[in-house]
Structure formats: C-alpha cells, structure tokens
C-alpha cells in the first residue's frame, strides 16, 4: 500500500486553487483498495487514517508545458510517477510514466507493460492480444537505452481479463502488465 502521495503542480497551475485536483488524486489512489465508499469528501480523511502522507508541491516552472500535473506514489518497495497535461485543442494527455516520455489519451482501456527492449517483445504482445480478440488502437513505447528497460502503453478496444494479464506476464522479456480501465 502507498505510504506517500506527492502531487506536483507546475506552470499556470501553481497560481490556482488545486484542492479539488488533490482530492481527486487521493480518491483515485484509494478507490482501487477501498472501493466505491471513497469520495471527494472523505478521501483525505481516509488517507490520513490509514497513514498515507499527502503532499502538494507547486512551481511556476512548467517543464515544457503551460501546466503539468505529476502524481508520485511511494510505497516501501518502489516509487512510481505519472505526469499529465492539457494540450490546446487536443485535450488531456499522459506525457510521462516514470522516466519515460509518452503521449497517451487517458480514456477507455489502456494496457501498461514494462519490458526489456529486445526485438520481438512488441510483436509477442500484439500476437497474444490478437489471440484474445483484443485490438490495439494506439501504442506508445519508450526505453531507457538500447536493450535496457522499456515500456509500452497501449490503447485497446476492451478490457484485458486476468488470464490474459497472466499470459502477458509469462511472455519472454515482459516484466509486468497492468490493465487500466478509465
């Protein structure tokens, strides 16, 4: 379970009231563990009660965007981050996952895969999803270095069932697979 939740507001957001955004981030984190009983009113109270420290950070530096929100979750085992923005005329985008740059529309069904950057890794994922009757609508990939750690963020047409997730995790060079239903 998360120990700390840091929300970084950059650019124009630094001069705005961000309480509602913070409450929604806390609610989103807790809903996966506590279910539908978490709402905007009780989210911060529940986080405090179970020992999750929530911090807001603001800076006018925008890191290439007029506004950027970065949510960082720390557990006793790892730290994970995701950054998002609104692109003029294009809407919401996820623009960074951990240290990987992406451009993903946050809607529908997504599949996040961590893998080793090796020939065939993407093809094996596509073949398995096709066998499950799941169409890939879009894909973003990123890597730390040639042959190093990499990610795939797939926009797909339907939810990946747990059996499919386990099959993905069993593929050569695949470290982890996480379905995200928005």
N, C-alpha and C positions, 0 to 999 in steps of 0.2 A: 504494500500500500504506500501511497505517496506520503512523504514526510514534509515536503515543502513545495509550494507553488509560487513561482515568480512570474509576474506579468509585466512585461516591458512595453511601455507606450512611447513611441518615437515620432518625431516630426510634429505635425499640427496637433496630434492627439495629446501632446504634453501640455497644451494650454486648455484642454477640455475637461469636463467632468466625466470621469471614467468609471465611477462606481457601478453603474449598470453593466458595463462590459466585464468588470472584475467579478461581479456576482454570477454572471453567465458562465464565465470560465470555471469558477468554483463549482457551480451546478453541473456543468458538463463533466468535470472530473469525478464528482461524487455519484452521479447517476449510474455510471457503469457498475458501481459497487453496491449502492444503496437503493437503486431503483427509482420509481416514479414519485416516491414520497419527497424527493429533494426538489425544492423550488427556489425562486428568486429571493423569497423572504427568509427561508431557513438555511440556505446553503452555507453562509459564512458561520452561523452558529454551529451547524453540524461539523464543519471543518475544524473549528476550534475544539469542539467536544471530542473528536477522535484524534486530535493532536497534529493536524496539518497546519503548518505555518503558511500564511498567505501574505505575500509582499507585492506592493505596486512600486514600479520604478518608472520615472519619466525623464526623457531627454528630448531636447529640440533637434538633436542630430537625427537625420532621417535614414541614413544608410542607403541612399539611392531612391527612396520613396517619399512622397509627401507625408504619408502616415504609414506606420508599420506597428503591428502588434506581435510580440513574441511571447509565447507561453512556454515556460520551462517547468518540468515536473522532476523533482528529485526524490528518489527512493534510497533505501540503504544499499542498493545494488548498482543503480545507474542514474544518469541524468539524461532526459530527452527534451528536445525543443522543437517547436514548430512556429513558423512566422507566417503572417498573412497581411494582406493589404487590399485596398480597393483600387482597381485600375480604371482610370477615367474612360467611360464608355464601354468597358468590358466587364465590370463587376468584381466580385470577390475572387481572390486568388490565394492559394497557398504558395509561398515563394521560397520557403526553405524548410527542410526537415533535417534536424540535427545540423550537420555541416554541409549538407548537400543542397544545391540550388535546384529548384523545380518551378514549374508553372502549371498548377493544377486547379481546376474549378472545384470548389468544395460543395459538391452536391451529388445526390444519388448514391451509387455504390462504388466504393474505392477499394483497392487492394494494395496494401503496403508490403513490400518484400525487401528484406535485407539479404544480400547475396555476395558471393565472390565474383569479381569481374573476370569472367572466363568465357571464351567462345561457347555458345550453346545454352548458356543459362537462361537467356530470354526466350529462346526457342522452346526449351523444355517446359517453361511456364505456359507459354502460348498453346503448346500441344496438349498439356494437361487440362487447361481451361476449356479448350475446344471439345475435348472428350467429355467434359462435364456439361456441355451445352452453354457455356458462358462466353459471350462475345466481348472482345476488348474494344472499347470505343476510343480510348486515348491512352498514351503511355508517356511518362517522363522517366528518364534514367539519370543517375548521377554516380560518379565514382570518386574515390579519394586519390587514386593513382592507377595506372595500368596494372591490372592483375591484383589490385587491392580490394578493399571493401567497397560495396556499391549498393545502390537502392533502385527499386522500380516502384513507381506509383502509377497504378493502373486505374483508369475509369472503366467500369464494366457494367454490363446491362442488367445483372441481377446479383443477388446475394450469393456468396460462396459458403456452402454448408461446411460444418465441422469436418466431415470426412474429406472434403476437398482441401481444406486447410492442412490437415494432417498429411495428405498426399503431397501437397506442395512442399511442406517442411521436409519430406523424405527425399526430395529430388537432390541430385548431385549439385553442389555449390550453393544451395539455398540454406541460409541460416535461420530465417524466420519469415512467417507470413501472417499478416493481420488484416482481416476484413474490416472495413469501416463503412457502416451504413448511416448515411446522413439524411 
